[in-house]
Amino acid sequence: MKKVRWGILSTAKIAREKVIPAMQAGSLSEVTAIASRDEQHAKKVAKELNIPTAFGSYEALLADPEVDAVYIPLPNHMHVEWALKAMAAGKHVLCEKPIGLTAAEAIQLQEAAIQHPQLKVMEAFMYRFHPQWIHVQKLVKDGSIGELKTVASFFSYFNTDPNNIRNQKGIGGGGLMDIGCYCISLSRMLFDAEPSRVIAIADMDADLQIDRLVSGLLDFSTGTATFTCSTQLMPYQRVNILGTAGRIEIEIPFNAPPDKPTTTLVFTKTGMEEIVFEAIDQYTIQAEIFSQTILENSEVPTPLTDAVNNMKVIEAVFESAETGQWVKL
């Protein structure tokens, strides 16, 4: 079977430690090239990860005819710029979340993608592809917990390193862009709708000038979603989904380990069911499904419309945190 030949734009940690090994484990993907602005570093990483070709510039990788698709794990402020350049070079694009810094950027990318209908472009929210989330969506959709009424999510870690890109304001750092985007995404996915309004509060780091804690409330008219994300709290993650006849609790909703089982708890009037999902790499599943859309010329599972709408909610949350008022969407 033909495989999609992947090029990686940057030697970012998430690419080195998670995405590249996951792609290499798939049956439809092969990583053929990697690029860094430091050619020697690119060669070092390529050797460590058994990647055939290393480039000293992103432009050189995009010019390589042996690359079909690119994965972009660059800092947030570079996502749209290099996704646009990749499409111009005729490459399919899988770009890390969040898709850009603003909804306007996301729309710019969406409009460019319309001009390149032969190319597949998708935001890389890997959690969506884990079997636990596929199953939870089915439970919600088929009414296993009654009518969905509220979703509560929490995601935190502790990092105060000023040199870390997540703590640099000008390039899209801060908790909401890095991890709060997951909480917003999953809420929209479960309600299968867009919130009509949002309200939020943010605690800013006086030195780093980034949001280190954000709590928000999304009004979906038929129900609500609440979330808290933080870059300066004890590491923790959890999602609770409550309906009129039951509750679902996902113990490791976001960075599910590739080498350990995950557990989802379902509570209904008849009791509690513990559902255990075998160890699986959600990054591999994401790469396989995206590669399959390329090979079959089928639609990507998450269109850029979703990325645009997620950015609109993120912007509304920021606006509400600044004004202290409800913001309509």
C-alpha positions in Angstrom: 0.0 0.0 0.0 1.2 3.5 -0.8 2.3 5.6 2.1 2.1 9.4 2.5 5.6 10.9 2.6 5.8 13.4 5.5 8.0 16.4 6.1 8.3 17.9 9.5 8.6 21.7 9.7 10.8 22.2 12.9 12.4 20.0 15.5 10.0 20.9 18.2 9.8 18.7 21.2 6.2 17.5 20.5 7.4 16.4 17.0 10.6 14.7 18.3 9.0 12.9 21.2 5.4 12.2 20.2 4.3 12.9 16.6 7.2 11.6 14.6 7.5 8.3 16.4 3.7 7.9 16.1 3.8 8.6 12.4 6.6 6.1 11.9 4.5 3.4 13.7 1.6 3.8 11.3 1.0 1.8 8.1 0.1 4.8 5.9 2.8 7.3 6.9 6.5 7.6 6.5 8.6 10.5 7.7 11.1 11.3 4.9 12.3 14.7 5.8 12.7 17.2 8.7 13.8 20.9 8.7 15.3 23.3 11.2 16.8 26.7 10.7 19.9 25.1 12.2 21.0 22.5 9.6 23.3 20.7 12.0 20.5 20.3 14.6 18.2 19.0 11.8 20.8 16.4 10.8 21.3 15.4 14.5 17.5 14.9 15.0 17.2 13.1 11.7 19.9 10.7 12.6 18.3 10.0 16.0 14.9 9.4 14.6 16.0 7.6 11.4 14.7 10.3 9.0 16.4 10.1 5.6 16.7 13.8 4.8 17.5 16.9 6.8 17.2 20.5 5.7 18.6 23.7 7.1 15.5 25.8 6.1 11.8 25.3 6.0 11.7 26.5 2.4 14.1 23.8 1.3 11.8 21.1 2.7 8.8 22.6 1.0 10.7 22.5 -2.3 11.4 18.8 -1.9 9.3 16.8 -4.4 9.7 13.7 -2.2 7.5 15.3 0.4 3.7 14.9 0.0 2.5 16.4 3.3 3.9 18.5 6.1 3.3 18.5 9.8 3.7 21.9 11.5 4.6 22.0 15.2 6.0 25.5 15.0 5.2 28.2 17.6 1.6 29.5 17.4 2.4 32.7 15.6 4.1 30.8 12.7 1.3 28.3 12.1 -0.7 30.2 9.4 2.3 31.7 7.7 3.9 28.3 7.1 0.6 26.5 6.4 0.0 29.0 3.6 3.6 28.5 2.2 3.1 24.7 2.4 -0.1 24.9 0.4 1.6 27.2 -2.1 4.2 24.5 -2.5 1.5 21.9 -3.2 1.8 20.1 0.2 -1.0 18.8 2.3 -1.0 20.3 5.8 -1.5 19.0 9.3 -1.0 22.0 11.7 -0.8 22.0 15.4 -3.4 23.6 17.5 -4.4 26.4 17.9 -4.5 27.0 14.1 -3.4 30.6 14.5 -3.4 33.6 16.8 -6.8 35.0 15.7 -10.0 34.0 14.0 -9.0 36.4 11.1 -5.8 34.3 10.6 -7.8 31.1 10.6 -10.2 32.5 8.0 -7.2 33.5 5.9 -6.0 29.9 5.9 -9.5 28.6 5.2 -9.9 30.9 2.2 -6.5 29.8 0.9 -7.5 26.2 1.3 -10.6 26.8 -0.8 -8.3 27.9 -3.6 -6.4 24.6 -3.3 -9.2 22.0 -3.2 -6.8 19.2 -4.1 -5.0 19.7 -0.8 -6.0 18.4 2.6 -5.6 20.9 5.5 -6.5 20.2 9.1 -5.9 21.4 12.7 -4.2 18.7 14.8 -6.5 18.2 17.8 -5.2 14.6 18.4 -7.5 13.9 21.4 -10.6 13.7 19.1 -9.2 10.4 17.5 -8.7 8.5 20.7 -11.2 5.6 21.0 -12.4 6.9 24.4 -13.6 10.1 22.8 -15.2 8.3 19.9 -17.1 6.2 22.4 -18.1 9.1 24.6 -19.5 11.0 21.6 -21.6 8.0 20.8 -22.9 7.8 24.3 -23.9 11.4 24.3 -25.4 11.2 20.9 -27.5 8.1 21.5 -29.0 9.5 24.7 -27.2 7.2 27.2 -27.0 10.0 29.7 -30.3 11.6 28.7 -30.2 15.2 27.4 -26.7 16.8 27.6 -26.9 19.7 30.0 -23.4 20.6 31.1 -19.7 19.9 30.5 -17.0 20.7 33.0 -13.3 20.4 32.0 -10.0 21.1 33.8 -6.5 21.1 32.3 -3.4 22.4 34.1 0.4 22.1 34.4 3.2 24.1 36.0 5.7 26.0 33.9 7.2 29.4 34.7 10.3 29.2 32.4 10.4 32.6 30.6 12.3 31.0 27.7 9.5 28.4 27.1 7.4 29.5 24.1 4.2 28.8 26.1 5.2 31.7 28.4 6.0 34.3 25.6 3.1 36.6 25.0 4.0 37.9 21.6 4.0 34.5 19.9 0.7 33.2 21.3 1.7 32.0 24.7 -0.5 31.5 27.7 -2.9 28.9 29.1 -5.9 29.6 27.0 -4.1 29.2 23.6 -2.1 26.2 24.8 -4.5 24.1 26.7 -7.8 26.0 27.2 -8.4 25.5 23.4 -8.9 21.8 24.2 -11.6 22.6 26.7 -13.4 24.8 24.2 -13.0 22.3 21.4 -14.4 19.4 23.3 -17.4 21.4 24.6 -18.3 22.5 21.1 -17.9 18.9 19.8 -20.1 17.4 22.5 -22.9 19.9 22.1 -22.4 19.8 18.3 -23.1 23.5 18.3 -21.5 26.9 18.9 -22.0 28.8 22.1 -24.2 31.9 21.8 -22.2 33.8 24.4 -19.3 33.4 26.8 -18.0 35.0 30.1 -14.6 34.5 31.6 -12.0 35.6 34.1 -8.3 35.5 33.7 -5.3 35.8 36.1 -2.3 37.3 34.4 1.3 36.7 35.3 2.7 40.2 36.1 6.2 39.3 34.8 5.4 37.0 31.8 2.3 39.0 30.8 0.5 35.8 29.8 -2.7 34.3 31.2 -1.7 31.8 33.8 -5.2 30.9 34.8 -8.5 31.2 32.9 -12.0 30.1 33.9 -14.8 30.4 31.5 -18.5 29.7 31.0 -19.9 28.9 27.5 -23.7 29.2 27.0 -25.0 26.7 24.4 -28.6 27.7 25.0 -29.6 24.0 25.6 -26.8 23.7 28.2 -23.5 25.1 29.5 -19.8 24.3 29.5 -17.4 25.5 32.2 -13.6 25.2 32.1 -10.5 26.1 34.0 -7.0 26.0 32.4 -3.8 27.0 34.1 -0.1 27.0 33.3 0.9 27.5 37.0 -1.0 24.9 39.0 -0.5 21.2 39.9 -0.7 19.1 36.7 -4.2 17.7 36.4 -6.8 17.0 33.8 -10.4 15.8 33.9 -13.7 16.1 32.0 -17.1 15.5 33.4 -20.2 15.4 31.1 -23.6 15.5 32.8 -27.0 14.8 31.3 -30.5 14.5 32.7 -30.1 10.7 33.2 -26.4 10.1 33.7 -22.8 11.3 33.9 -19.5 10.5 32.1 -16.1 11.1 33.6 -13.0 10.9 31.5 -9.9 10.4 33.6 -7.2 11.3 31.1 -9.1 13.3 28.4 -6.2 15.0 26.6 -2.8 13.5 26.6 -3.8 9.9 27.0 -0.6 7.8 27.3 0.3 5.6 24.3 1.5 2.8 26.5 -1.1 2.5 29.2 -4.9 1.9 29.2 -7.3 4.7 29.9 -10.5 4.6 31.8 -13.9 6.3 31.3 -16.6 6.1 34.0 -20.3 6.1 33.1 -22.8 6.7 35.8 -26.5 6.1 35.3 -29.6 5.3 37.4 -28.7 1.6 37.1 -25.2 2.0 38.5 -21.6 2.7 37.4 -19.8 1.2 34.4 -16.0 1.4 34.1 -14.9 1.3 30.5 -11.2 0.5 29.9 -9.6 1.3 26.6 -6.5 -0.5 25.6 -3.2 1.4 25.2 -3.1 3.2 21.9 -1.3 6.2 20.4 -3.7 8.9 19.5 -1.1 10.6 17.4 -0.7 7.5 15.3 -4.5 7.3 14.8 -4.5 11.0 13.8 -1.7 10.5 11.3 -3.3 7.4 9.8 -6.7 9.0 9.3 -5.3 12.2 7.8 -3.0 10.1 5.5 -6.0 8.0 4.5 -7.9 11.2 3.4 -4.9 12.0 1.2 -4.6 8.6 -0.3 -8.3 8.2 -0.9 -9.0 11.9 -1.7 -11.7 12.0 0.9 -12.8 14.8 3.3 -10.8 15.5 6.4 -12.7 14.5 9.6 -12.3 18.0 11.1 -12.7 20.9 8.5 -11.1 24.3 8.9 -14.6 25.7 9.7 -14.1 24.0 13.1 -10.7 25.7 13.6 -12.2 29.1 12.7 -15.1 28.7 15.1 -12.8 27.5 17.9 -10.6 30.6 17.4 -13.8 32.8 17.5 -14.6 31.4 21.0 -11.0 31.8 22.2 -11.1 35.5 21.2 -14.5 36.0 22.9 -13.1 34.4 26.1 -10.2 36.8 26.0 -12.5 39.8 25.4 -14.8 38.8 28.2 -11.8 38.4 30.6 -10.7 42.0 29.7 -14.1 43.6 30.0 -15.8 41.5 32.7 -18.9 41.2 30.5 -20.7 38.5 28.6 -19.5 38.5 25.0 -21.9 37.3 22.2 -20.8 35.2 19.3 
